Amino acid sequence: MTEEATAQAEAMGDLPGYVVHGDWHPGVVGIAAGKICRALDRPVIVLGKEGAVAKGSGRSVPGTNLVDALTACADLLKTFGGHPMAVGVSLAVADVEAFRARFATAIAAQKVAGAVVVDGRDLDIVHWIKATEVTDRLLDDLELLPALRRREPGASLWREVFCL
């Protein structure tokens, strides 16, 4: 199922977000949505079928709010809910194509080049580090940063968003 859904998304080309739909059981689409989202680095909604109703789950990438995207499509949906990174949704099978187009447009509207949204704030990522790079020395060095901030009022230090 995941391979078929991934192939369907890839066949759509380079879209900001994907809605894939098939004769899949709605109980397993969330796992597929997560895998496809990670593989394509795009928000994905995977819809299964229950009669004339398409039901599914969506997974997102940092900086893209699925609830906001679905709110822009609310008139096409029977139900939806969740949080910015994961949602559940249902709609009439007849509305899947219109939803697919509107969802891609709603996702595109959220894209901000070079920024990730965290708690409603834009955050420029300068450098990512791997967990293996977090050493005792790095943590000791981070303790020195508040002294630097006192000398540089208004300095934006990444330590403020660094979480262990």
C-alpha positions in Angstrom: 0.0 0.0 0.0 2.8 2.5 0.9 4.6 1.8 -2.3 1.5 2.3 -4.4 0.7 5.6 -2.5 4.3 6.8 -2.9 4.2 6.1 -6.6 1.0 8.0 -6.9 2.5 11.0 -5.2 5.7 10.9 -7.3 3.6 10.7 -10.5 2.0 14.1 -9.5 5.4 15.9 -9.9 6.9 18.4 -7.7 4.0 19.7 -5.7 4.2 21.6 -2.3 1.9 18.9 -0.8 0.3 15.6 -1.8 -3.1 14.0 -1.5 -3.1 10.4 -2.5 -6.2 8.2 -2.6 -6.8 4.6 -3.1 -8.9 1.6 -2.1 -7.0 1.3 1.1 -8.3 0.6 4.6 -8.5 3.9 6.5 -7.0 2.3 9.6 -3.6 1.9 8.0 -3.2 5.2 6.0 -1.5 7.1 8.9 1.6 4.9 8.8 1.8 5.3 5.1 1.4 9.1 5.3 4.3 9.3 7.8 6.6 7.2 5.6 5.7 9.1 2.4 6.1 12.5 4.2 9.6 11.6 5.3 10.6 10.1 1.9 9.4 13.1 -0.2 9.9 15.8 2.5 6.5 17.2 1.8 3.2 17.3 3.6 1.0 14.3 2.7 -2.6 13.2 3.1 -3.3 9.6 2.4 -7.0 8.7 1.9 -8.6 5.3 2.0 -12.2 4.5 1.1 -15.3 3.6 3.1 -18.0 3.5 0.5 -18.6 7.0 -0.8 -16.4 8.5 1.9 -12.6 9.1 1.7 -11.1 8.9 5.1 -7.4 9.4 6.0 -4.5 10.9 7.8 -2.0 13.5 7.1 1.6 14.1 8.2 3.6 17.3 7.8 7.1 18.7 7.8 8.4 21.5 10.0 7.1 24.9 9.0 3.9 23.7 7.5 0.6 23.6 9.5 -1.8 21.0 8.3 -4.7 22.3 10.4 -4.3 25.7 8.7 -4.2 24.0 5.3 -7.3 22.0 6.0 -9.1 25.0 7.3 -8.6 26.6 3.8 -10.3 23.5 2.4 -13.0 23.2 5.0 -16.0 23.6 2.6 -14.9 20.4 0.9 -14.5 18.3 4.0 -16.9 16.4 6.2 -14.6 16.3 9.2 -11.1 17.2 10.1 -8.9 17.7 13.1 -5.5 17.3 14.6 -2.5 19.4 15.2 0.0 21.2 12.8 2.0 18.0 12.2 -0.7 15.3 12.0 -4.4 15.4 11.0 -7.3 13.2 10.3 -9.8 14.0 7.6 -12.9 12.8 5.8 -14.6 13.9 2.7 -16.8 12.7 -0.2 -14.9 10.6 -2.7 -16.4 12.9 -5.4 -14.5 15.8 -3.8 -11.0 14.2 -3.7 -9.8 15.9 -6.9 -10.9 19.4 -5.8 -9.4 18.8 -2.4 -6.1 17.7 -3.9 -5.8 21.0 -5.9 -6.9 23.2 -3.0 -4.6 21.4 -0.5 -1.6 22.0 -2.7 -2.5 25.6 -3.0 -3.0 26.0 0.7 0.4 24.4 1.4 2.2 26.6 -1.2 0.7 29.7 0.5 2.5 28.7 3.8 5.9 28.3 2.3 8.5 30.8 3.5 11.9 30.4 1.9 14.6 29.8 4.4 12.5 29.8 7.6 10.9 27.3 9.8 8.0 28.3 12.0 8.3 27.2 15.6 5.6 28.2 18.1 4.4 30.9 15.6 7.9 32.5 15.3 10.1 32.4 12.3 13.4 30.7 13.0 16.4 30.7 10.6 18.4 27.5 10.9 22.0 28.3 10.5 23.5 24.9 11.3 22.0 21.5 12.4 24.0 19.3 14.6 23.8 15.5 15.1 23.1 14.0 18.5 26.6 12.5 18.4 28.0 16.0 18.2 26.5 17.0 21.6 29.5 16.5 23.9 30.2 17.6 27.5 32.5 20.3 26.1 29.8 21.7 23.9 27.4 21.8 26.9 30.1 23.6 28.9 30.7 26.1 26.1 26.9 26.8 26.0 27.1 27.8 29.6 29.4 30.7 28.6 26.9 32.1 26.2 24.8 34.1 28.7 27.9 36.2 29.5 28.2 37.0 25.8 24.6 38.0 25.7 25.0 40.5 28.6 27.7 42.2 26.5 25.6 42.2 23.3 22.1 43.2 24.2 19.5 41.8 21.7 21.9 39.1 20.4 20.0 36.1 19.2 21.6 33.0 20.5 20.7 29.6 19.2 20.9 28.3 22.8 17.5 29.8 23.3 16.0 27.2 21.0 18.4 24.4 21.7 16.6 21.6 23.5 17.9 18.3 24.9 
